[in-house]
Amino acid sequence: MVSRTSLRVSRLLPRGLLLSALTALVAACATPAPPPVYNPPPVYTPPPVEEPVERPEPEPETPQRPSHTGLTPAHLEGRELTRAALLLPFSSDNEGARSEALRLLNAAQLALFQGGDDTIVLIPKDTGGTESGARSAARAAITDGADIILGPLFGTAAVAAGEVAREYNIPVIAFSTDAEAAGNGVYLLSFPPDIEVARLVEYVSRQGASRFAYLGPSGRYGEAVSTALRDAARLNGADVVGEEHYSGGVEAMTSAAGRLARMGRTNLGAMEAYQRQARGGWTPSANAPFQAVILPEGGIRLRTLAPLLPYHDVDPLVVKFLGTGLWNDPETVREPALRGGWFAGPDPEARARFNSAYADAWGDQPSRIASHAYDAVLLTLFLARDPDGITRENIENPDGFYGADGLFRFNASGNVERGLAIFEVQPSGIATIDPAPREFELTGS
């Protein structure tokens, strides 16, 4: 926590004065002494036996941080500082991870510069992209006096760093999408697929759809999307009526698409398709076995998967093709089968401002997740200005915060909630069809 001036109150206890009185001696009588009087021996009364009193075990104390004041640049000596450690895989064996770490660092420095607050010290630490490296980096950050840890990037590293930081009651704002890493002071500032799917299914359900299907990869990401689809459908009174998973390339995709199409052929005839297109909008077909299908792929794999459904008579003019944030790529519009498809993503206006500022500062475009470090530093700046400093209560502010990807907030479980827009793939590009909210609805109000 930020070192704050503490008020010490000394209590002066009044001194009592003990008065001693001496008794006068009685003169001895001159008459003969009376016979001695027999005094029986005193009766011994044992002291009462006290029942043992159970005392609660003392609660474990939070370990004390190192006694020194923390890493302090020479030009900031004597000032009250907030130290934010940035844990990233700068020396990872994976070239992509190293490249991503540099972009995240660039974004963090951009936020620090734009924030204009020279009482924030950013302390980069290398995790090496490993669990043990993250643990060591977290301990080094605490030694340097970190008040908050930003990062790491990967789920196992976030868990390791969180275990260390928790000993000192230091919050962690990690960039992982692994929900298992969240909680107990670890917050995930990322784009987990469940919030994208929840926003998308809610919007599609409002258009009248009640039957959904899944066609996508096996593995952790695919399973996360299919689970989120079932959960979101249930919350909106809808059903997931078909699921097909695949593992592999074109052959596996083709087989899975064929299996799903056998229950969902929707070639309702050229006339109906023409009429739907002429109306300029999509309405769920009462005749279609499933009215919307989610395809959680991106890049060339998405452009390979999407046309397999029309090939098997699943008409995208009848069945709405849906996607995740992986669709948020200009290359998506190159595939005709995806035109008219919908997906959820961050506020485009906020994102465009961040992209422009990053390009002006560093001469290239940011990665999709570079904004996480930018928002984490802005959040640190905001919290440091609060009289209570960086606390879990302030991090979990139900009003949320506004950053490079728009509106976001953290819940008590450590997961992020976001205000997302709905986009449509059109021949001329990707267009917003339902804007991102600018404020959260507060529950219980």
C-alpha positions in Angstrom: 0.0 0.0 0.0 1.0 3.6 -0.4 3.0 4.9 2.6 0.7 7.3 4.3 1.3 9.6 7.2 0.0 8.0 10.4 -1.1 10.0 13.4 0.5 8.9 16.6 -1.2 9.8 19.8 0.7 9.7 23.1 -1.3 9.1 26.2 0.0 10.6 29.5 -1.2 8.7 32.5 -1.6 10.8 35.8 0.8 9.9 38.6 -0.8 8.9 41.9 0.8 9.8 45.2 1.0 7.0 47.8 0.7 8.4 51.4 2.1 6.2 54.1 0.8 6.6 57.8 3.0 5.3 60.7 1.1 4.2 63.8 2.4 5.3 67.2 3.9 2.7 69.6 1.9 1.9 72.7 3.9 2.1 75.9 4.2 -1.2 77.8 2.1 -1.6 80.8 4.0 -1.7 84.1 1.7 -4.3 85.7 2.5 -8.0 85.5 1.7 -9.6 82.2 -1.4 -11.8 82.0 -1.1 -15.6 81.3 -0.4 -16.5 77.7 -3.4 -17.1 75.5 -3.5 -20.2 73.3 -4.2 -19.5 69.7 -5.1 -22.5 67.6 -3.2 -22.9 64.3 -4.8 -21.2 61.3 -7.0 -23.3 59.1 -5.6 -23.7 55.6 -8.2 -22.9 52.8 -7.0 -24.0 49.4 -7.4 -21.4 46.7 -10.4 -21.9 44.4 -9.7 -23.9 41.2 -10.3 -21.8 38.1 -11.8 -23.4 35.0 -9.5 -23.2 32.0 -10.5 -20.4 29.6 -10.4 -21.2 26.0 -8.7 -18.4 24.0 -9.1 -18.2 20.3 -6.0 -18.9 18.2 -4.4 -15.6 17.1 -5.1 -14.8 13.5 -2.0 -15.1 11.3 -0.5 -11.7 10.7 0.1 -10.3 7.2 3.9 -10.6 6.6 5.6 -7.3 6.8 7.1 -5.9 3.7 10.9 -5.2 3.6 11.8 -2.4 5.9 13.2 -0.1 3.3 11.0 2.5 1.6 11.0 0.9 -1.9 12.6 1.6 -5.2 12.8 5.4 -5.6 14.2 7.2 -8.6 16.7 9.9 -7.6 14.6 12.8 -8.9 11.6 11.6 -6.8 13.4 11.3 -3.5 11.4 12.5 -0.6 8.0 12.2 -2.4 5.1 9.9 -1.5 5.0 7.4 -4.4 2.9 4.6 -5.7 4.8 1.8 -7.2 3.2 -0.5 -9.9 5.1 -3.6 -10.9 4.6 -4.8 -14.5 5.2 -8.5 -14.7 5.6 -9.7 -18.4 7.4 -12.5 -20.3 10.3 -10.4 -21.7 12.6 -13.4 -22.0 10.1 -16.1 -22.9 11.2 -18.9 -25.1 8.2 -18.0 -27.3 8.9 -15.2 -29.7 5.2 -14.2 -29.9 5.1 -13.8 -26.1 8.3 -11.7 -26.1 6.8 -9.4 -28.8 3.5 -9.1 -26.9 5.4 -8.2 -23.7 7.1 -5.3 -25.5 3.7 -4.0 -26.8 2.2 -4.2 -23.4 5.1 -2.3 -21.9 4.8 0.4 -24.6 1.1 0.7 -23.8 1.8 1.0 -20.1 4.3 3.7 -20.7 1.9 5.6 -22.9 -0.7 5.6 -20.1 1.9 6.8 -17.6 2.9 9.6 -19.9 -0.7 10.6 -20.7 -1.7 10.4 -17.0 0.8 13.2 -16.2 1.4 11.9 -12.6 5.0 11.7 -11.7 4.2 10.1 -8.3 3.6 6.7 -10.1 6.7 4.5 -10.5 6.4 1.7 -13.1 8.7 -1.3 -12.3 8.9 -3.8 -15.1 9.8 -7.4 -14.0 10.5 -10.3 -16.2 8.6 -13.5 -15.6 10.3 -15.5 -18.4 6.8 -16.8 -19.3 7.0 -19.4 -16.6 5.2 -20.1 -13.3 8.4 -20.1 -11.3 9.6 -16.9 -13.0 6.3 -15.2 -12.1 6.7 -16.2 -8.5 10.3 -14.8 -8.4 9.2 -11.6 -10.2 6.4 -11.0 -7.7 8.8 -11.4 -4.8 11.3 -9.0 -6.4 8.4 -6.5 -7.0 7.4 -6.7 -3.3 11.0 -6.1 -2.3 11.0 -3.0 -4.5 7.9 -1.8 -2.6 5.2 -2.5 -5.2 1.7 -1.4 -4.1 0.0 -3.2 -7.0 1.1 -5.8 -9.5 0.0 -5.5 -13.2 0.2 -8.7 -15.1 1.3 -11.5 -15.6 0.1 -12.5 -19.0 -0.6 -16.2 -18.7 -2.9 -18.0 -16.3 -0.4 -20.2 -14.5 1.9 -17.2 -14.0 -1.1 -15.2 -12.7 -1.9 -17.9 -10.1 1.8 -18.0 -9.0 2.1 -14.2 -8.7 -1.2 -14.0 -6.9 -0.1 -16.5 -4.3 2.9 -14.4 -3.4 1.1 -11.1 -3.5 -1.7 -12.4 -1.3 0.8 -12.9 1.5 1.3 -9.1 1.6 -2.3 -8.1 0.7 -1.2 -6.7 -2.6 -3.7 -6.8 -5.5 -2.9 -8.2 -8.9 -4.4 -7.0 -12.2 -3.5 -9.9 -14.5 -4.0 -10.0 -18.3 -5.0 -13.7 -18.5 -8.4 -15.0 -19.7 -8.1 -18.1 -17.5 -11.0 -17.7 -15.0 -9.4 -20.2 -12.6 -6.7 -17.6 -11.9 -9.2 -15.0 -10.6 -10.2 -14.4 -7.0 -8.6 -13.7 -3.6 -7.1 -10.4 -4.8 -6.3 -11.4 -8.4 -8.4 -9.6 -11.0 -8.4 -10.5 -14.7 -8.3 -7.5 -17.1 -8.8 -9.3 -20.4 -11.5 -10.4 -22.9 -12.7 -13.8 -21.7 -15.1 -15.4 -24.2 -17.9 -15.7 -21.8 -18.6 -11.9 -21.6 -18.6 -11.7 -25.4 -20.9 -14.6 -25.8 -23.3 -13.3 -23.1 -23.6 -9.9 -24.8 -24.1 -11.5 -28.2 -26.7 -14.1 -27.1 -28.6 -11.4 -25.2 -28.8 -9.3 -28.3 -29.7 -12.1 -30.7 -32.4 -13.3 -28.3 -33.9 -9.8 -28.3 -34.3 -10.2 -32.1 -36.5 -13.3 -31.4 -34.0 -16.2 -31.7 -34.5 -19.1 -29.3 -32.5 -21.9 -30.8 -28.7 -21.8 -31.0 -25.9 -24.1 -32.3 -22.2 -24.4 -31.8 -19.6 -25.3 -34.5 -16.1 -24.9 -33.4 -12.8 -26.3 -32.1 -12.2 -28.6 -29.2 -9.7 -27.5 -26.5 -9.9 -24.9 -23.8 -11.1 -22.0 -25.9 -13.8 -23.9 -27.7 -15.0 -25.5 -24.5 -15.2 -22.0 -22.8 -17.2 -20.7 -25.7 -19.6 -23.7 -25.8 -20.1 -23.5 -22.0 -20.8 -19.8 -22.2 -23.2 -20.3 -25.0 -25.3 -22.8 -23.0 -25.2 -20.5 -19.9 -26.2 -17.4 -21.9 -29.0 -19.3 -23.8 -30.4 -20.5 -20.5 -30.4 -17.0 -19.0 -32.3 -15.7 -22.1 -34.9 -18.5 -22.2 -33.3 -20.1 -25.3 -31.7 -23.5 -26.0 -28.6 -24.9 -27.6 -30.0 -27.6 -29.9 -26.8 -28.7 -31.6 -23.0 -28.8 -30.9 -20.2 -30.1 -33.1 -16.6 -29.9 -32.0 -13.6 -30.7 -34.1 -9.9 -31.1 -33.6 -7.7 -30.6 -36.7 -7.8 -28.9 -40.0 -10.1 -28.8 -43.1 -11.0 -32.4 -43.0 -12.2 -32.3 -39.4 -14.0 -29.0 -40.0 -15.8 -30.4 -43.0 -17.0 -33.5 -41.2 -18.2 -31.5 -38.2 -20.0 -29.0 -40.5 -21.7 -31.9 -42.3 -22.9 -33.4 -39.1 -24.4 -30.1 -37.9 -26.0 -29.4 -41.2 -27.8 -32.7 -41.3 -30.0 -31.4 -38.4 -30.1 -27.9 -39.7 -30.5 -27.7 -43.5 -32.2 -24.4 -44.1 -32.3 -24.0 -47.8 -35.9 -22.7 -47.8 -35.8 -21.8 -51.4 -34.4 -18.9 -53.5 -37.6 -16.9 -53.2 -37.7 -16.8 -49.4 -34.0 -16.1 -49.2 -34.4 -13.2 -51.7 -37.4 -11.8 -49.8 -35.3 -11.9 -46.5 -32.5 -10.0 -48.2 -34.8 -7.5 -49.8 -36.3 -6.7 -46.4 -32.8 -5.5 -45.4 -32.9 -7.3 -42.1 -32.8 -10.7 -40.4 -35.6 -12.3 -38.5 -35.3 -15.8 -37.0 -37.0 -18.5 -39.1 -39.6 -20.6 -37.4 -38.8 -23.4 -39.7 -35.0 -23.5 -39.1 -33.9 -26.3 -36.6 -31.4 -23.7 -35.3 -31.7 -20.0 -35.9 -28.1 -18.9 -35.1 -24.8 -20.7 -35.0 -21.6 -19.5 -33.3 -18.2 -20.1 -35.1 -15.4 -19.3 -32.6 -12.5 -19.1 -35.0 -10.4 -16.3 -36.5 -8.2 -15.6 -39.4 -7.8 -18.1 -42.2 -9.3 -20.9 -40.1 -12.6 -18.8 -39.8 -12.5 -18.2 -43.6 -12.1 -21.9 -44.1 -14.9 -23.0 -41.7 -17.6 -20.5 -42.7 -18.3 -21.6 -46.3 -18.6 -25.2 -45.3 -22.1 -24.5 -43.8 -23.6 -23.0 -47.0 -22.0 -25.9 -48.9 -24.1 -28.2 -46.7 -27.3 -26.1 -47.3 -27.2 -24.0 -44.1 -28.1 -20.6 -45.6 -26.5 -17.6 -43.8 -29.5 -15.5 -44.9 -31.7 -17.7 -42.7 -29.3 -18.9 -40.0 -27.4 -16.0 -38.4 -23.7 -16.7 -38.2 -22.2 -15.5 -34.9 -18.6 -15.0 -33.7 -16.3 -14.0 -30.9 -13.7 -11.3 -30.7 -11.5 -13.4 -33.1 -13.8 -12.0 -35.8 -12.6 -8.4 -35.1 -10.2 -8.4 -38.0 -10.5 -6.5 -41.3 -9.7 -9.8 -43.1 -13.1 -11.2 -41.9 -15.0 -9.3 -44.6 -13.1 -11.2 -47.3 -15.3 -14.3 -46.8 -18.8 -13.8 -48.4 -20.4 -16.4 -46.1 -19.6 -14.2 -43.1 -21.3 -11.1 -44.4 -24.2 -10.3 -42.2 -22.6 -12.1 -39.3 -22.5 -10.6 -35.8 -20.0 -10.5 -33.0 -19.4 -8.6 -29.8 -16.4 -6.4 -29.2 -15.0 -3.3 -27.4 -16.3 0.3 -27.8 -15.0 1.2 -31.3 -14.6 4.9 -30.5 -12.5 4.3 -27.4 -10.4 1.8 -29.2 -9.8 4.1 -32.1 -8.5 6.8 -29.8 -6.1 4.3 -28.1 -4.9 2.9 -31.5 -4.2 6.5 -32.7 -2.3 7.5 -29.6 -0.3 4.3 -29.6 0.6 4.7 -33.3 1.7 8.3 -32.7 3.9 7.4 -29.8 5.5 4.2 -31.1 5.1 4.3 -34.9 3.1 1.0 -35.3 -0.3 -0.4 -34.4 -0.9 -2.0 -30.9 -1.8 -5.6 -30.5 -5.3 -6.6 -29.6 -4.4 -7.0 -25.9 -1.9 -4.1 -25.5 -4.8 -2.0 -24.3 -4.9 -4.2 -21.1 -1.7 -2.7 -19.8 -2.8 0.8 -20.8 -6.0 0.4 -18.8 -4.2 -1.2 -15.9 -1.9 1.8 -15.5 -4.8 4.3 -15.9 -6.6 2.3 -13.2 -3.6 2.6 -10.9 -3.4 6.3 -11.5 -7.1 6.7 -10.6 -6.8 4.5 -7.5 -3.7 6.2 -6.2 -5.5 9.5 -6.1 -8.2 8.1 -3.8 -7.7 9.0 -0.1 -8.0 5.3 0.8 -5.4 4.3 -1.8 -5.3 1.0 -3.7 -7.8 -1.3 -2.0 -10.0 -4.2 -3.1 -13.1 -2.1 -2.3 -11.9 0.6 -4.7 -10.9 -1.9 -7.4 -14.4 -3.4 -7.2 -16.2 -0.1 -7.7 -19.6 -1.0 -9.1 -19.6 2.1 -11.3 -16.6 0.8 -13.1 -14.0 2.6 -15.2 -13.6 3.8 -18.7 -10.4 2.9 -20.7 -9.0 2.0 -24.1 -11.7 -0.7 -24.6 -14.6 1.2 -23.1 -16.4 0.5 -20.0 -15.2 -2.2 -17.6 -15.4 -3.2 -13.9 -14.4 -6.0 -11.7 -16.7 -8.2 -9.6 -15.9 -9.7 -6.2 -14.8 -13.0 -7.8 -12.0 -11.1 -9.7 -13.6 -11.4 -13.2 -14.0 -8.5 -15.5 -17.4 -7.2 -16.8 -17.4 -5.1 -19.9 -19.7 -2.8 -21.8 -19.5 -4.3 -25.4 -20.9 -3.2 -28.7 -22.4 -5.5 -31.4 -20.8 -5.5 -34.8 -21.9 -6.7 -38.2 -19.7 -7.9 -41.0 -20.6 -5.9 -44.1 -19.0 -5.9 -47.6 -17.5 -2.5 -46.9 -16.1 -3.4 -43.5 -17.2 -4.0 -39.9 -20.0 -1.8 -38.7 -21.5 -1.1 -35.3 -25.2 -2.1 -35.1 -25.7 -1.8 -31.3 -23.5 0.6 -29.4 -21.6 -0.2 -26.3 -23.1 1.2 -23.0 -21.5 4.1 -21.3 -22.5 3.1 -17.8 -23.4 -0.1 -15.9 -26.8 -0.9 -14.5 -26.4 -1.0 -10.8 -28.1 -4.0 -9.2 -30.2 -3.5 -6.1 -30.8 0.2 -6.8 
